[in-house]
Structures are given as structure tokens and as C-alpha cells.
């Protein structure tokens, strides 16, 4: 964990000269992960210089605006609606669906939990999710006062449907599955889980924060979206494989009325006039909205299809190369997320650290975790060469390092 102790720093008495200021910034940044060189396998999703240029220009145009007030900045409200509509079409939302942009997958998931809780209005509500579900579900359960029930995983590392049936009862307000999950990249049995929830009158959420802008462009993707009966809400991150800058995610409701009826916050019992928001935050940065709109319009279906093909070609190389080295692939990943294990996998990770690569660590079992982006095709051969050397030279692990995902 990052220490919360405050440094001994105070506001300077006099302003810092610009040259000195940015020299300090560049020096600090030099210690960060080198994502531009393709050495980082999570957190950042580079798609090329042309996409970077679009994002920079969109950010510059909307650097100062505040998305809290759509009446003062109607262009932001228009772009937000269009991003939501484009995402809804991609995920086959039916007529009458609606949604909103959020700051990221965590907020999208938490809003889905809050809407389900408020809609059900039961005492001691419960949330049923796979053990591999993103921690945002646990966070939402803690913040909104729900019991978290974890569905065990089957041999394929997917949510066990029979076990899920035993966990659902009259206090359950939401069931969820991942498409795909973060730890292993596998897609939960969404049709079976959604049918189970629907048979008991319970909403179902598909967490497609990772896969929402990947799976629609794969011809053999498992069923996961609104074409599946019983799926009532979905989350999809534009700032992951939609290639927008942080933070931009979409929360979609099959029933559009739920956005205003349960998600919106409206308040006027104060002297400041009517206050309304669909988000957990008040003031919201405008730049991510403009960036999401710009990159989706810039790429289009053909652009996203081209980038997914690049990703999957790299994935195929890594899967084959890692298996040849004796590493065990966990599950059968559907797209870009991979996790490998071996008896000395953490020591192999240490060796890769020494070679300048940034791989996430996982446990239960210990594993190295990768999220493949389009630009990784430039470095995959070097990566596999260094991985071979790391496997050959791995000794004792220096200890598990903390990682954030």
C-alpha cells in the first residue's frame, strides 16, 4: 500500500520558475513505468500515435470546462449522450435503454449496485458475484451496506452456476458476472447466471469494463451483452479498450427509466437552486468526455476491428511462447487478458522486473498477469526473448510486490 503519511512539504513562499518546475516534473516522472516503450502490461492501453494525437487535441479543447452543468456546456451533454448511445448500440441495448458516463469502471459498477439496492428496497440486501469479480463490487457492497456473497469458481475459473443458485435468496438485489474477469481473462457463464437471476426476479449486471470494446469485434466471443435475456445493466470502460483517456466509463440500463428514477440525484432544499447529477461526483472533468467522443468517432467499427486484430495476434504469440517455456496458462482467456503460473513464477517476475518489464502479480495461485494492448505488437518478440532468459535464470523470489489494477 502507498503510505498515507504526509511529506514535510509546504506551499512555497514564492512561485517556482516554469523551467525549474517542469524539470522537477520530468525528474519525478522518470521513475514511472515506461508505458510508451510497451513495457507496461496493464493500466495504460496505448493504441498508436494517431490516437494519441486525437486525445491530446480533444483534451486541449476541453481542458477547463465543468461537466456538472449541461446548461452552460451543452456540447458536453450532447457528446455524453452520443458516447452512451454508441456504446449502447455496440452492446445491443434494446429500444428504451439509457445510461450515463462515469469516471471509470468502479463508479459504473457501484452505481449499478446502488440502483439495484434502491430499486429492491429490502432489508439487509445481498450482492452475489463471482469470487473473481472486480473489487469494485466489494467496494460498492461496503459503501452501500450490502452483504457480499462470492460465487466459487469452477475448474475453468468461471462462476459456478450451481453454487450461485445456492447463494441467491429473497435478500439478493443483484447478481453479476464478468466479461471477461480481470484475474484470468475468462468470461463467466453470463446466459446461465442471467437466467438464474431472472427466474427469481433479480437484476443481473454484466461487468464488461474490460471486454465492452473488445468482445463485440471478436467473431467467436461468448454471449455477454443485452442480447442475453435477463441482463439488466452493463458497464464498459471507454478508457480501457475504447482507448480514451482516464476516466471514462459507460453504465447502461436496459430499462431507461432507472437512470432518472434510481440513479439520478436531485436536490433543491438549499438556497443555491436545483442541483442534479447522474454521477457520484459533483464537478466532473470535461476532457475525458470529449476524448471518449473523439476517439470513438475517429476509430469507428473498422478502426476498433483493426486494433483488436493486432491485439489477438500478439496474444497468440504470447500464449504459444509462454506455453513453450513451460508456463501454465490459467483458464481459457477470451481476449486480451492472460495469467500464467509456474512453481517459481514470482522469481520469474523478479527477473522480468530487472529487464524493465512491468507485469502484475496475482495469487491463489501465484501468477504473472498481462493485459495486451495494440502497441505491444512492437515489443512482443523482445518480451518473449527476455521471458525465456528469465525462466532460465530465475532463482528465489525477492517477495511479492504490491500491485494495483
N, C-alpha and C positions, 0 to 999 in steps of 0.2 A: 504494500500500500504506500501511496505517497504521503509523506509526513505532513501533518496539518500545522506544525509549529511555524510561527511567523518568523521570517528573517528580520535581522536588525537593519531595516531599511526605512527611511523617512522621505517624505516629499522634499526634493531639493529646494534650497532657498532661491536659486536662480535656474532658469531654463537651461537645458543641455543643448549645446550646438548640434545642429542637424547631422553634421558629418560624424561627430562623436557618437551621437545617439544610434545611428544606423550601423556604425562599426561595432558597437556593443551588441546590437540585434543579430548581426551576421555571425559574430563570435559565439553567441548563445546558440544559434541555430545549427552551428557546425557539429554539435553533439547529438542532433536529432537523427532519426533513421533516414537513410538516403533513398527515399522512395523514387526520386527521379531517375535513378540508375537501375530501377527494377529490383532493388534488394529487399524490399518490404513486401510481405505476403499477406497483409491484412490492413485494415483501417483506411487505406488510400486505394483508389480504383482508377489509375491513370489510363486514359483512352487515346492519347496522342496529342501532339502539339496543336493540331487544328481544333480539337475540342477544348484544349486549354485556352486558346485564343478567344473562342466564343464565350467561355466562362469569365475570363478577365474583362471583356468588354461589357458583358451584362452586369457584372458586379460594379464596374465603374459608373455605369448609368444610374444604378440604384443604391449607391453606397450610403446615402444619408436618410432615405425615406423610412417611414414607420408604417408597417403593415397593420397596425392596430386599427386605424381609421380608414375604411374603404371609401368614405365620402370625400375625404381630402385627396386620396390617391386612388382614384377609380381604376387606373391601369393595373394596379396590383391585384385588385379584386377580380378584374377580368382575367388576368393571367392565372391566378389561383384556380378559378373555375375551369379554365381551359386545361390546366395541368391535371386537375381531378378528372375532368371528362375524358381526356386522352388515356389516362390510366384506367379508368372505368371501362373504356372500350377495349383496351388491351386485355383486361381480365374478365371480359364478357359479363359485365354487370347488366342486369335487365333494365328495361324502361322503368323510371321512377326511382332508380338508385341515386344516391348522393354521397357526399363526402367532404373532406377538407384536407388542407395541407397542415402538417405538423412539423415540429422541429427535428423529428427523427423517429426511428422505429420504436424507441422506448415510449415516447409520447403517444404514438399511434396505438400501441398495444395497451397502454394504460387507459387511454380514452375508451377503447373497446370494452375493457373491463368495467370502467365506471358506468358506461351506458347500460351494459348488461345488468349490473348491480341495481342501478336505479330503476330500470325497467321491471325487474322482477320484484323488488321491494319485499324481500323475505328476510326473516331474522337469521342471523349467523350465516350469511351467504358463503358459498364454497365455489372454488375455481378448480377445474380438472384439466391438467395439462400434462404432456409427456415429461419425463424426467430430463430429457434433452432440450426442452423448450428454453427459450432465451430468458435470462434472469429478469428481464423487464416484467414478466408475468409474476414472479415472486415480489418484485418491487411494487407492482400495482396491487397485489394482494395485501402487502404490508401497509401501503399508503391508504387504501380504501377499505380496510377492515374485513378482508375475506380470508377464509381458510384455504390454504394451498394444498391441493391433493395431487401427487405426482403419479402419472401412469408409468408402470415399469416398461422397459424396452424388451422387445423380443430378440431372437437370435440375429435378426437382420438389422438391429439397432433402430427399429421403428416402434412407435407406440403400440403396445399390446391391446388389441380391441377388447378381448375378453376381460382383461384386467380393468380396462376403462369402464366397462359395464358395471363392475362391482363397486366402483368409486362414485358413480353418479346416483344421487338421491334427490329428495324433494328440496334440499337446500342448495343444490347446484344451480348457479345462474349462468355459467358459461363453460363450454368445453372448447379446447383449442388443439390445433396440430400445426406442424411446421412444414414449409415447402420452399427450400429444404431446411433442416435444422443446422445450427451453426457448428456443433461439435463434429459431426460426421458427414454432413452434406447429403444425407438421405431424406427422402420425402416421406412423411408419415402417411398412413392409410387414410387419406382425407375422406374419400367417399364413405368408408365404413364408419369412421368416427362421426362424420356429419349426420349420417343416417341414424346412428345411435342417439345422438343428441336430439334430432328432430322427432324421433319416435316418442320422446319424453317431453316435447315442447320446450326444449332448451336451445338458446342460440349457440352457434358454432363460429369460431374465428379461425381463419387460415392466416397464419403468420408467414407472409411471403415477402418479408422485408428483404431477404437475400434474393429470393427467386422471382420476384414480381416482374423484373425487367430482363430475366434470363429465360425462364421456362417457356414463356409464350413463343420464343424463337427457336425452340428445340422441337423437331417433328415428333419425337417419341417421348415427350415429357409426361410424367404421371398426371392423372386428373387432380386438380387442386383448386380451381378458381370457381367463379359463380355459376359455371355450368354444372357444378356438383350440387344436387338438391340438398338443402339443409345448411349450406354455407351462408351465414347472415352478415358477417363482416370480414374484411380483409385489410391487411396492412402491406404496403410495398414502398421500399425506400428508393426515392429518386437519387439520393446521394450515395447509393452503392452502385449497382449495375445500371442505373439510369444515368450515371456519370455527372450528376450535378454536384455542386459544392455543398458542404455541410451548412445548415441542416435542412433537409427537405425530405419529407416522407408523406405518403398519402394514406389516409384512413377512409375506407369505403363502407357504406351501409347498403345492404340490399333494399331495405325499406328507407327511403329518403326522409320520411318524417322523423326518424330517430335523431337526425342531426340537430334539428331545431328543438325537438321535444325533450331530448335527454342530454345531448352533448353541449348545446349552447348555454352560455351563462349570460343572463340579462339582469341588470341592476339599475334602479333609479331612485332608491331611497337614500339620496345624498344630494348636496347642492350642485353637483357637477354635471347634471344631465344624464341622459340614458347612456349606460355603459354596456357594451356587448362584446362577446368573444366566443369563438368556437375552440380556441386553444387554451391550454393550461397557462401559458404566458400571457402577459398583457402586451407591452410593446414587443413587436416582432420585427426582426431584420427583413428588409425588403430584398436585399441582394440575392439570397437563396431562392426566392420565388422567381425573380427574373432569370436567374441562372437555370433553374429547372425548366422553365418555359422555353428558354432559348435553346438549350441542348436537346430537348425532346423534339422541337421543331427542326433543328439543324440536322439531327441524325435521321429521323423518320424510321419507318419499318426497315428499309434497306440498310440504313446505317447500323441499326442495332443488330440486324441479322449478320452483317459483316463482322462486327465486333464479337458476337457470340461464336462465330466460326473460328476466329482467331483464338479465343479462349479455349474452346474444346480441342483444337489441335494441340495446344500447349498441354492441356490436361492429359491427353492421350500419351504424350511423350513422358510426362512425369509419372503417370501410372505405370507405364511399361518400364521405365528406367528404375523406379524405386523398387518395383517387384523383382526386377533382375538382381538388385542388390540385397535381396533377402528381407526387405521391409514388408510388413503386413499392412495392407490397406484395410481400414475399418469400414465395414459395411460396403454398400454398392452406391457410391455417390451419384447423384443425378446430373450434376453440372460442374460447378467451378470449385467447390469446397472439398478438400481432401484432408484426411488424417491418417498418418502411418505410425505403426508401433514396431518395437523390437525390444529384446531384453535389455539393451543398453541405449535406448532411444534418447534419453536425456543427455548422455555423454556425446552422442552424435550431434545433438542440438548445440552443445557447447562448442564442438569443433566447427559447426557451421557459423556460429557467432564469431569465432575467431577469423573466419574467412569473409566476414562482412555481411552475412545474410541475416535477416530478421524473421524468424519462424516462431509462431506462438507455441507455447507448451500447454498440454492438456493432461488430465489424469483420469484414472478409472476407465480404461487403462492409461498409463503414461503414453503420450503420443506427441508427435510434431504435427502442426496444423498449418494448412496453406489455403489462401483464397486467391485464385488465379485471376489476373486482370489481362486485358488485351496486350498491354505493353510488355508483359512477361515473355512474349514470344521472342523478344530481342535477346534475352539472357538465359533462356531455358537450357541451352546446351552447356553454358558455363556453370549453371546451377547444378546440373547433373554430374558434371566433372568434379565439382567441389563436394557434392554429396558422396560420390564414390570414395574420394580421398578421406572424407570424414568418417565413413563407415570403416575404412581400413585402419584409421589411426585413432579411433575412439578409445579412451581409457575409462577412468572413473568420472562420473558426473560431478560437476562442481556444485550441484544443488539446484533445485527448481527455482527459476526466476519468476517473479510476479509478472503477469501479462494482463493487459486489458483488451477486451474485444467489443 
